[in-house]
Amino acid sequence: MQEFKFNKKSDDLFKIILKLKNIKEAEAFFRDLCTISELQEMVDRWRIVRLLSENKSYRDIAKELKTSTTTVSRVASWLKNGKGGYSLALKRSGSHHSNSSSGKGLR
């Protein structure tokens, strides 16, 4: 899998995201930034993460979200072996992940 190279250009995007003040501002920004399909994919990925943190089965998640178990498996892999972003977001959202040692780098 190709590794994304973070740099000043990507930092500029993340800095502006951090300056958004509320959900309405974030909705407007992301709607302008992304296609509807891209937004739906991000929403679904985050829902998968939340459901995985509740120990739901891949099959049940796939059925509930009308996605493939391959997609659920891919998200689970990033949750377990990624850079720790999903785990950090879960922690900050108040959700509890069943495997607190998952993810790397952002603790």
C-alpha positions in Angstrom: 0.0 0.0 0.0 1.3 3.4 -0.9 2.2 5.7 2.0 0.9 9.3 1.9 3.6 11.9 2.4 2.5 14.6 4.8 4.0 18.0 4.0 3.3 21.7 4.2 0.5 21.4 1.6 -1.3 18.8 3.7 -0.5 20.7 6.9 -2.3 23.7 5.4 -5.5 21.6 5.0 -5.3 20.2 8.5 -4.7 23.7 10.0 -7.8 25.1 8.4 -9.9 22.1 9.5 -8.8 22.8 13.1 -10.0 26.4 12.7 -13.6 25.4 11.9 -15.7 26.4 14.9 -18.7 24.1 14.8 -20.5 21.3 13.0 -22.3 23.7 10.5 -18.9 25.2 9.5 -17.4 21.7 9.1 -20.4 20.5 7.1 -20.1 23.4 4.7 -16.3 23.1 4.3 -16.4 19.3 3.7 -19.3 19.6 1.3 -17.3 22.0 -0.8 -14.1 20.0 -0.5 -15.5 16.5 -1.1 -17.8 14.8 -3.5 -20.9 13.2 -2.0 -19.4 9.8 -2.5 -16.2 10.8 -0.7 -18.2 12.2 2.2 -20.4 9.1 2.4 -17.2 6.9 2.5 -15.8 8.9 5.3 -19.0 8.8 7.3 -19.3 5.0 6.7 -15.7 4.5 7.8 -16.2 6.4 11.0 -19.4 4.4 11.7 -17.5 1.2 11.1 -14.9 2.3 13.6 -17.6 3.1 16.2 -19.3 -0.3 15.7 -16.0 -2.2 15.8 -15.3 -0.4 19.2 -18.6 -1.9 20.4 -17.3 -5.4 19.4 -19.9 -5.8 16.7 -19.1 -8.6 14.2 -17.8 -7.7 10.7 -20.8 -9.4 9.2 -23.3 -7.5 11.4 -21.5 -4.2 10.6 -21.5 -4.9 6.9 -25.2 -5.8 6.9 -26.1 -2.7 9.0 -24.1 -0.3 6.8 -24.8 -2.1 3.5 -21.1 -2.5 2.8 -18.8 -5.4 2.2 -17.0 -7.3 4.9 -13.9 -6.5 3.0 -14.5 -2.8 3.7 -15.1 -3.5 7.4 -11.9 -5.6 7.5 -9.9 -2.9 5.9 -11.1 -0.3 8.4 -10.4 -2.8 11.2 -6.9 -3.3 10.0 -6.3 0.5 10.1 -7.8 0.6 13.5 -5.5 -2.1 14.8 -2.3 -1.4 12.8 -2.6 2.3 11.6 -1.1 5.4 13.0 -3.4 5.6 16.0 -5.8 8.2 14.6 -8.9 6.1 14.9 -8.0 5.1 18.5 -7.3 8.7 19.4 -10.6 9.9 17.9 -12.5 7.2 19.7 -10.8 8.1 23.0 -11.6 11.8 22.5 -15.2 11.0 21.5 -15.7 9.1 24.7 -16.0 5.8 23.0 -14.1 2.9 24.5 -12.2 0.6 22.1 -11.9 -2.9 23.3 -8.2 -3.2 22.3 -6.6 -0.1 23.8 -3.2 -1.1 22.4 -4.4 -0.7 18.8 -2.9 1.9 16.6 0.5 3.4 16.7 2.0 6.8 17.1 -0.7 9.2 18.2 -1.1 8.5 21.9 
